[in-house]
Amino acid sequence: MARAKTPRVEKTTANRNKQIITMPEAGAPTLVKKSAPSGNSSPASLDEAIRERAFELYTERGCTPGHEHEDWLRAEQEVKAHSGRQQTA
């Protein structure tokens, strides 16, 4: 009996580590996790806080594309300013 051939998948580092992020459709319900930022400002938690704030800015604008860069920069500025105040308090 003949075996069915399986398609070959090129296994490169680029393909394995590739992550695709899509924005939700306009008008779709969004789930935004509201959490208080912790005093821990590790690079991973800082990046996550910036990402969450940038998404909040995106949804506040009505989920219209085209301002991703501005959202990220504003979120970065806000989160870093907030974490700076927490560390000095």
C-alpha positions as CSV (number, residue, x, y, z in Angstrom):
1,M,0.0,0.0,0.0
2,A,1.4,3.4,-1.0
3,R,2.0,6.0,1.7
4,A,0.5,9.5,1.4
5,K,3.1,12.2,1.1
6,T,3.1,15.0,3.7
7,P,4.0,18.5,2.6
8,R,7.5,19.6,3.6
9,V,7.8,22.6,5.8
10,E,11.0,24.5,5.7
11,K,12.4,24.6,9.2
12,T,14.4,27.8,9.5
13,T,14.9,29.9,12.6
14,A,12.9,32.7,10.9
15,N,9.9,30.5,10.3
16,R,9.9,29.1,13.8
17,N,10.2,32.4,15.6
18,K,7.8,34.4,13.3
19,Q,5.0,35.9,15.3
20,I,2.0,37.5,13.6
21,I,-0.1,40.0,15.4
22,T,-3.4,41.2,14.0
23,M,-5.5,44.0,15.2
24,P,-9.2,43.3,15.9
25,E,-11.9,44.3,13.3
26,A,-13.5,47.7,13.9
27,G,-16.6,47.3,16.0
28,A,-15.5,43.9,17.4
29,P,-15.8,43.5,21.2
30,T,-12.5,43.9,22.8
31,L,-11.1,42.4,26.0
32,V,-8.7,44.7,27.7
33,K,-7.2,43.5,30.9
34,K,-7.0,46.4,33.3
35,S,-4.3,45.7,35.9
36,A,-2.4,48.0,38.2
37,P,1.3,48.3,37.1
38,S,3.5,46.7,39.6
39,G,6.6,48.2,41.1
40,N,8.6,45.6,39.2
41,S,9.9,47.3,36.1
42,S,11.7,44.5,34.4
43,P,12.1,45.0,30.6
44,A,9.5,42.4,29.9
45,S,6.9,43.9,32.2
46,L,7.6,47.4,30.9
47,D,7.2,46.2,27.3
48,E,3.9,44.5,28.2
49,A,2.6,47.6,30.0
50,I,3.5,49.7,26.9
51,R,1.8,47.2,24.6
52,E,-1.4,47.2,26.7
53,R,-1.5,51.0,26.9
54,A,-0.9,51.3,23.1
55,F,-3.8,48.9,22.5
56,E,-6.0,51.0,24.8
57,L,-5.1,54.1,22.8
58,Y,-6.0,52.2,19.6
59,T,-9.4,51.3,21.0
60,E,-10.0,54.8,22.3
61,R,-9.6,56.1,18.7
62,G,-12.3,53.7,17.5
63,C,-9.9,50.9,16.3
64,T,-8.9,52.9,13.2
65,P,-5.6,51.8,11.7
66,G,-2.8,54.0,10.6
67,H,-1.6,55.5,14.0
68,E,0.3,52.5,15.4
69,H,3.6,54.3,15.7
70,E,2.1,57.3,17.4
71,D,0.1,55.0,19.8
72,W,3.3,53.1,20.7
73,L,5.3,56.3,21.3
74,R,2.6,57.9,23.4
75,A,2.1,54.7,25.4
76,E,5.9,54.4,26.0
77,Q,6.1,57.9,27.2
78,E,3.1,57.5,29.6
79,V,4.2,54.2,31.0
80,K,7.8,55.3,31.6
81,A,6.7,58.5,33.2
82,H,4.3,56.5,35.5
83,S,7.0,53.9,36.4
84,G,9.5,56.8,37.1
85,R,7.0,58.3,39.6
86,Q,6.4,55.0,41.3
87,Q,10.1,54.3,41.8
88,T,10.7,57.7,43.4
89,A,7.7,57.6,45.6
